[in-house]
Amino acid sequence: MKQNNESLLRRLQKPVGPVDVVIDTDTYNEIDDQFALAFLIKSKEKLNLKGIYAAPFFNQNSSGPADGMEKSYNEIFNVLKLMDRNDLRPRVLRGSVKYLPSENEAVDSEAARDLAELAMAYSPEKPLYVIAIGAITNVASAILMKPEITDRIVIVWLGGHALHWPDTKEFNMMQDVAAARIIFGSGAALVQLPCMGVVSAFAASGPELEHWLKGKNKLCDYLVDYTAESAIKDGGLPNWTRAIWDVTAVAWLLDGDFMLDRLEHSPIPQYDHHYSFDPGRHFYRYVYHINRDKLFGELFRKLAE
């Protein structure tokens, strides 16, 4: 057990040098996924992209999780086209059409099967990094399909709220609590970027986006216009700001003083939407502060290239 704990703690350190990654994204859910996907693709000096998985979601932008996944699948191709990166199209795979029926039943999908198979080629010394910015169904399913991958992957998930927040009613976690419980309880190396109380501070205003991104390229124009449209549609005031929080999951893997984190004992997401705590649980890495200006500077620079 001591050896396993030591291996886990090594994997929870920020990697040095380039690493292989996949991204699991509900891209059509809201605009920050497009920012995150583009930021990842533009960070090829550190991140070697091996797969892009469409995640399910269900809100006003979809008729159900299957429709949300399919719309996300198509939106991924839209982002690739705007970036003139159609060479990445073969790496895009459909994910789950529903959430986990229980903590013991995987949902079969191209994405879950690909992750389960791909991760087996890695090791505790050289893991595959899984950036997840939606409901964690695909990743949990891959673990259920092939539990051996838990010591071959590092999951960087934007999901849940801060540990001090009074509830866990956060979109990514709330959609599939069973999947979240698997991720937090599997023993896999996990980095959590909580939404309310931490990453919610990573927001940009309309004038800021106009200044740094408008007119730079097709992708930037799309992001600026879509962000403004979404902000107003969602009830934003004329002086709106919009959280672009999914970007932070990509940034954790990059070189730069973009955030602060610490080791914590893995919490237990409960079905009544709160955390419970057990000091005997394994460690995970918890991000508690984002250097907002520094990270936006890096994001704007890369997107405008």
C-alpha positions in Angstrom: 0.0 0.0 0.0 2.9 2.4 0.8 4.3 1.8 -2.7 0.9 2.5 -4.3 0.6 5.7 -2.3 4.0 6.8 -3.4 3.2 6.1 -7.0 -0.1 8.0 -6.7 1.7 11.0 -5.2 4.2 11.1 -8.0 1.4 11.1 -10.6 -0.2 14.0 -8.8 2.8 16.2 -9.4 2.5 18.5 -12.4 4.4 16.8 -15.3 7.7 18.1 -16.6 8.0 18.0 -20.3 5.5 17.1 -23.1 2.7 14.7 -22.2 0.1 12.7 -24.1 -3.5 13.9 -23.4 -7.1 13.3 -24.4 -10.0 15.7 -23.8 -13.5 14.8 -22.9 -15.8 17.7 -23.6 -19.5 18.7 -23.8 -18.6 21.2 -26.5 -22.0 22.4 -27.4 -23.1 23.0 -23.8 -21.6 26.5 -23.5 -18.8 28.6 -25.0 -16.0 27.8 -22.6 -15.5 24.3 -24.0 -14.6 25.8 -27.4 -12.0 28.1 -25.7 -10.6 25.1 -23.8 -10.4 22.8 -26.9 -8.7 25.5 -29.0 -6.3 26.3 -26.1 -5.3 22.7 -25.9 -4.7 22.4 -29.6 -2.6 25.6 -29.5 -0.5 24.2 -26.7 1.3 21.6 -28.7 4.6 22.5 -27.2 3.5 20.6 -24.0 0.4 18.7 -24.9 0.3 15.9 -27.5 -3.4 15.4 -28.3 -4.4 11.7 -28.7 -8.2 11.9 -28.6 -11.2 14.2 -28.5 -14.3 12.7 -26.9 -17.8 14.1 -27.0 -19.5 14.1 -23.6 -23.2 14.0 -22.9 -25.2 16.9 -21.5 -28.8 17.9 -20.9 -30.0 21.5 -20.5 -31.8 24.1 -22.6 -29.3 23.5 -25.4 -30.3 19.8 -25.9 -33.3 17.5 -25.7 -31.4 14.9 -23.6 -27.9 13.6 -23.0 -27.7 11.7 -26.3 -28.7 14.8 -28.2 -26.2 16.9 -26.2 -23.4 14.4 -27.0 -24.2 14.4 -30.7 -24.4 18.2 -30.8 -21.0 18.4 -29.0 -19.6 15.9 -31.4 -20.6 18.1 -34.3 -19.4 21.3 -32.5 -15.9 19.8 -32.1 -15.7 19.5 -35.9 -16.8 23.1 -36.2 -13.9 24.2 -33.9 -11.4 22.2 -35.9 -12.7 23.7 -39.2 -12.3 27.2 -37.8 -8.7 26.4 -36.8 -7.9 24.7 -40.1 -7.1 21.6 -38.2 -9.1 19.0 -40.1 -6.2 16.7 -39.7 -7.5 16.0 -36.2 -10.9 14.8 -37.3 -10.0 11.1 -37.1 -9.3 11.6 -33.3 -12.9 12.7 -32.6 -15.1 10.0 -31.1 -18.7 9.9 -29.9 -19.3 9.4 -26.2 -22.1 8.2 -24.0 -25.7 8.6 -24.9 -26.9 8.4 -21.3 -25.5 8.7 -17.8 -24.4 5.8 -15.7 -27.3 3.6 -14.6 -25.4 2.6 -11.5 -21.9 2.7 -10.1 -21.3 -0.8 -11.4 -22.5 -0.4 -15.0 -20.5 1.2 -17.7 -22.2 3.0 -20.7 -20.6 1.6 -23.9 -19.4 4.2 -26.4 -16.6 4.7 -28.9 -15.0 7.2 -26.4 -15.1 5.0 -23.4 -13.7 2.0 -25.3 -11.0 4.1 -26.9 -9.9 5.5 -23.6 -9.8 2.1 -21.9 -7.7 0.6 -24.7 -5.5 3.6 -25.2 -4.6 4.0 -21.5 -3.4 0.4 -21.4 -0.3 1.5 -23.4 0.8 3.8 -20.6 2.2 3.2 -17.2 2.4 4.7 -13.7 5.7 6.2 -14.7 4.4 7.6 -17.9 0.6 8.1 -17.6 -2.0 9.3 -20.1 -3.5 12.6 -19.0 -7.3 12.9 -19.3 -8.7 16.4 -19.4 -12.4 16.3 -18.6 -14.6 19.4 -18.8 -18.1 17.9 -18.8 -20.1 15.1 -17.1 -17.5 12.5 -16.3 -19.5 9.5 -17.7 -17.1 8.5 -20.5 -14.1 8.4 -18.1 -16.0 6.5 -15.4 -17.2 4.0 -18.0 -13.7 3.4 -19.2 -12.6 2.7 -15.6 -15.5 0.3 -15.2 -14.6 -1.4 -18.4 -10.9 -1.8 -17.6 -10.1 -1.1 -13.9 -6.4 -1.6 -14.6 -6.1 1.9 -16.2 -6.6 3.6 -12.8 -2.8 3.7 -12.2 -2.1 4.5 -15.9 -4.1 7.8 -16.1 -4.2 11.2 -14.5 -7.7 12.8 -14.6 -7.8 16.6 -14.6 -11.5 17.4 -14.1 -13.4 20.6 -13.9 -16.3 19.5 -11.8 -18.0 20.0 -8.5 -17.8 23.1 -6.3 -15.2 24.2 -3.8 -14.8 22.0 -0.7 -16.1 24.8 1.5 -19.2 25.4 -0.7 -22.5 24.5 0.9 -23.5 22.1 -1.9 -22.2 20.2 -5.0 -25.0 21.4 -7.4 -22.6 22.0 -10.2 -23.6 21.1 -13.7 -20.9 18.6 -14.6 -21.1 16.7 -11.3 -24.9 16.9 -10.8 -25.6 15.3 -14.1 -23.9 12.0 -13.2 -23.2 11.7 -9.5 -22.5 8.0 -9.9 -19.7 8.7 -12.4 -18.3 11.4 -10.0 -18.3 8.9 -7.1 -16.4 6.4 -9.3 -13.8 9.0 -10.2 -13.2 10.3 -6.7 -13.2 6.7 -5.2 -11.3 4.8 -7.9 -7.8 5.6 -6.5 -6.8 7.1 -9.9 -4.7 10.2 -9.8 -7.2 13.1 -9.8 -6.8 16.9 -10.1 -10.0 18.8 -9.3 -10.8 22.3 -10.5 -13.9 23.3 -8.6 -16.4 25.7 -10.1 -18.1 28.0 -7.5 -15.6 29.3 -5.0 -12.5 28.8 -7.2 -12.7 28.8 -11.0 -15.8 31.0 -11.1 -13.4 33.9 -10.7 -12.0 33.1 -14.2 -14.3 35.4 -16.2 -13.9 37.8 -19.1 -15.9 40.8 -20.2 -17.1 41.8 -23.6 -14.7 44.7 -24.1 -11.8 42.6 -23.0 -12.6 39.9 -25.5 -13.1 42.5 -28.3 -9.8 44.1 -27.5 -7.6 41.0 -27.4 -9.3 38.6 -29.9 -11.7 40.4 -32.3 -10.3 40.4 -35.9 -7.3 38.1 -35.1 -8.6 35.0 -37.0 -11.8 33.1 -37.8 -11.7 31.2 -34.5 -11.3 34.3 -32.4 -14.2 36.1 -34.2 -16.4 33.1 -33.5 -15.5 32.9 -29.9 -16.1 36.6 -29.3 -19.4 36.6 -31.1 -20.7 33.4 -29.5 -19.6 34.5 -26.0 -21.5 37.8 -26.3 -24.6 36.0 -27.7 -24.5 33.5 -24.9 -24.0 36.0 -22.2 -27.0 38.1 -23.2 -29.2 35.1 -23.8 -28.4 33.8 -20.3 -29.6 37.1 -18.8 -26.3 39.0 -18.6 -26.4 42.7 -18.0 -24.9 45.2 -20.5 -21.7 45.1 -18.5 -21.6 41.3 -18.5 -18.7 39.0 -17.7 -18.6 35.4 -18.7 -16.8 32.5 -16.9 -14.4 30.8 -19.3 -13.6 28.2 -16.6 -13.0 25.1 -18.7 -9.7 26.6 -19.9 -8.3 26.1 -16.4 -8.3 22.3 -16.8 -6.0 22.6 -19.8 -3.8 25.2 -18.0 -3.1 22.9 -15.0 -0.8 20.9 -17.3 1.0 23.8 -18.8 4.2 25.4 -17.6 3.4 28.7 -15.9 2.4 30.2 -12.6 -1.3 29.9 -13.4 -2.8 28.5 -10.2 -2.3 27.2 -6.7 -3.2 23.7 -5.5 -2.7 21.4 -2.6 -3.2 17.8 -1.6 -6.4 16.8 0.1 -8.1 13.6 1.0 -10.5 12.7 -1.7 -14.0 13.8 -0.8 -17.1 11.6 -1.4 -19.8 13.2 -3.7 -23.2 12.3 -2.3 -26.5 11.8 -4.2 -28.1 14.6 -2.1 -25.6 17.0 -3.6 -23.0 17.6 -0.9 -19.6 16.2 -0.1 -18.8 13.9 2.9 -15.3 13.5 4.2 -13.1 10.7 5.4 -9.6 11.4 6.5 -8.6 7.9 5.7 -9.3 8.3 2.0 -6.5 8.5 -0.6 -5.0 11.9 -1.7 -6.0 13.9 -4.7 -4.9 17.4 -5.9 -7.3 20.3 -5.2 -6.9 23.6 -7.0 -7.9 26.5 -4.8 -6.8 29.7 -6.6 -6.5 30.8 -10.3 -4.0 33.5 -11.3 -6.7 35.1 -13.5 -4.7 37.8 -15.3 -1.7 35.6 -16.1 -3.8 32.8 -17.5 -5.9 35.1 -19.6 -2.8 36.6 -21.0 -1.5 33.2 -22.1 -4.9 32.2 -23.5 -5.3 35.4 -25.5 -1.8 35.2 -26.9 -2.2 31.6 -28.1 -5.7 32.0 -29.6 -4.7 35.1 -31.5 -1.7 33.5 -33.1 
